[in-house]
């Protein structure tokens, strides 16, 4: 094994053994454990005596109908990945608007994590109405100097801290796009998490867009997969492009069943996760303020969803070592990964997710864990200085 493989194996071992954590990552489970979960829950969401899907039939169609109903949109189509779903959606809209230019945030997923797929594969061009760490405003859309055929909004904007606009701001920015004869597409990989923040049901949020993409593994714990929802003609064309892009797999029922389980089990719990994330973030803010950390930030201070960011002024390797030491020595996992904050030298960031395992944490539990974590941060920082 390489050094990186040894480190990954150690992380999994440590995280699996932790007695207390804010979130159990699906990747901490073995294949056997994930299959056992799927087997245990599949009978609750579908008829297991029915035959498996065949090129998008059967249980796949069942999931598509469920998603379209939840979003209040005419139709939906299943995709193996969100990367494919969004490329297909935006090329379908490009044919209708006559423009291959997509306005989106420079921190959006297609810009940072898809190897330039919009341009390289689908012939789309991207422009950025704002570079601020938030979604664009209506004024920025109206005043943007370049024409575009589609406005793509990532809800929430993960790389900026899982941030969302207010309901009024979201409504105004979609109206501003339509004033420019542009369609609106929601990158809703985590749209399932948004109703608590907006105070609106999913179908009312989705109604602001012309099309919506949702993921089945990011919030719902599914194995994989995504869906694109929108007008019937767009969805019908998207099915054709799904085939051309290689996304019409022979059978997909394991991932589809896991998506249905997620909709049944996890979706109703997301409001409680979001509420608990506010408790955790507030306790972290207080605890880091009382700690010897020279600087910190919990962002947003009041999380918009059940995920948020923590920034600290230490190298990632120091914070990773401290995080693992905390898990090994106390049985508590507070943070999983740390990475360099590319926009601010000397600062590292960690994404915090609060889910089922985190519901039992009290404010005192969080503050105690932060204090224990900082003891190990100072220890690891001192050790690195000695080296």
Secondary structure, 3 states (H helix, E strand, C coil): CCHHHHHHHHHHHHHHHCCEECCCCHHHCCHHHHHHHHHHHHHHHCCCCCCCCCCCCCHHHHHHHHHHHHHCCCEEEEECCHHHHHHHHHHHHHHHHCCCEEECCCCCHHHHHCCCHHHHHHCCEEECCCCCCCCCCHHHHHHCCCCCCEEEEECCEHHHCCECCCHHHHHHHHHHHHHCCCEEEEEECCHHHCHHHHCCCHHHHHCCCCEEEEECCCCCCCCCCEEEEECHHHHHHHHHHHHHCCCCCCCCHHHHHHHHHHHHHCHHHHHHHHHHHHHHHHHHHHHHHHCCCCCEEEECCCCCCCEEEEEECCCHHHHHHHHHHHHHHHCEECCCCCEECCCCCCCEEEEEECCHHHCCCCHHHHHHHHHHHHHHHHHHHHHHHHC
